[in-house]
Amino acid sequence: MSLSRPFDFIKDLNDSKHIWKIAVRITQIWYVQIPLKPGHLEMILMDSKGDKIQVSDRKDEFNQWSQCLLENNNTYVMHIFNIMRNDLQYKVCDHVYRM
């Protein structure tokens, strides 16, 4: 008997809760700097089924994670994060939500 929660899939993510657990690869990662505003990290995550979601990470968190998160074939487990509607003007993923 396993006490750990099973992994969720990106296609199932929505804003109904904040406790999700996903296993993903980073397919793209970039830093955005807009003049007179703090910069932030953007990523595209992909799960084992090939579904993708966009992630935005504030600058203070970026400094903490920048050396650990890399575009490669590593699998990362992410859990307890915020989900919000993907209402950005320029969407890089078709998913209705973003992290």
Secondary structure as the mmCIF struct_conf table of DSSP 4:
data_model
#
loop_
_struct_conf.conf_type_id
_struct_conf.id
_struct_conf.beg_label_comp_id
_struct_conf.beg_label_asym_id
_struct_conf.beg_label_seq_id
_struct_conf.end_label_comp_id
_struct_conf.end_label_asym_id
_struct_conf.end_label_seq_id
BEND BEND1 SER A 4 SER A 4
HELX_LH_PP_P HELX_LH_PP_P1 ARG A 5 PHE A 7
STRN STRN1 ASP A 8 ASP A 8
HELX_RH_3T_P HELX_RH_3T_P1 ILE A 10 ASP A 12
TURN_TY1_P TURN_TY1_P1 ASP A 15 SER A 16
BEND BEND2 HIS A 18 HIS A 18
STRN STRN2 LYS A 21 VAL A 32
TURN_TY1_P TURN_TY1_P2 PRO A 35 LEU A 36
BEND BEND3 LYS A 37 LYS A 37
STRN STRN3 HIS A 40 MET A 46
TURN_TY1_P TURN_TY1_P3 SER A 48 LYS A 49
BEND BEND4 GLY A 50 GLY A 50
STRN STRN4 LYS A 52 ARG A 58
HELX_RH_AL_P HELX_RH_AL_P1 LYS A 59 TRP A 65
TURN_TY1_P TURN_TY1_P4 SER A 66 CYS A 68
BEND BEND5 GLU A 71 ASN A 73
STRN STRN5 TYR A 76 HIS A 79
BEND BEND6 ILE A 80 ILE A 80
STRN STRN6 MET A 84 ARG A 85
BEND BEND7 GLN A 89 TYR A 90
BEND BEND8 VAL A 92 CYS A 93
BEND BEND9 VAL A 96 VAL A 96
STRN STRN7 TYR A 97 ARG A 98
#
